Amino acid sequence: MPLNSLLLILLLAVVTLLVGVGVLALLLARPTWCAPLAGALAAMALMVTVTGMLVAVSRG
């Protein structure tokens, strides 16, 4: 079932890009939120990376 894992990774990438665009819009609207938003985005990117790696390794 490599198609399911590819779809999951694609979904994670799309969600990451959408959240990134949202964060960019917030940073342009409210520059004082830079530190909390950067930390939240970094944590989310780390979670997405770990999830993608786990899916890739478990699916073989």
C-alpha distance (Angstrom), angle and dihedral (degrees) to the residues before:
residue distance angle dihedral
M1 . . .
P2 3.79 . .
L3 3.81 90.2 .
N4 3.80 92.1 67.0
S5 3.79 92.8 51.4
L6 3.80 90.9 47.4
L7 3.78 90.4 50.9
L8 3.80 90.8 49.5
I9 3.79 91.8 50.2
L10 3.82 90.2 47.4
L11 3.80 90.0 50.0
L12 3.81 90.8 50.1
A13 3.80 90.8 49.7
V14 3.81 92.5 49.5
V15 3.81 92.0 48.2
T16 3.80 90.1 48.6
L17 3.79 91.4 51.4
L18 3.81 92.3 47.6
V19 3.79 92.1 50.0
G20 3.80 89.2 46.8
V21 3.80 91.0 54.1
G22 3.80 89.8 48.3
V23 3.80 91.2 50.3
L24 3.79 90.8 48.8
A25 3.81 90.7 51.5
L26 3.80 90.8 49.8
L27 3.79 91.7 48.1
L28 3.78 90.7 52.2
A29 3.80 91.1 48.1
R30 3.82 97.4 42.0
P31 3.82 114.0 20.0
T32 3.82 91.6 178.8
W33 3.82 89.7 70.9
C34 3.80 91.4 64.4
A35 3.82 99.5 111.6
P36 3.83 99.1 46.5
L37 3.80 92.8 43.4
A38 3.79 92.9 47.7
G39 3.80 90.5 51.3
A40 3.80 92.7 47.8
L41 3.81 91.9 47.8
A42 3.80 91.9 49.0
A43 3.81 91.4 50.3
M44 3.80 91.5 48.8
A45 3.80 92.3 48.2
L46 3.80 89.8 50.6
M47 3.81 91.7 50.8
V48 3.81 91.5 48.6
T49 3.80 91.5 49.3
V50 3.80 93.4 49.5
T51 3.81 91.8 46.3
G52 3.79 91.5 49.7
M53 3.79 91.7 49.2
L54 3.80 91.9 48.7
V55 3.79 91.1 50.3
A56 3.80 92.0 47.4
V57 3.81 93.2 48.6
S58 3.78 96.1 43.2
R59 3.80 93.3 48.9
G60 3.79 90.4 50.2
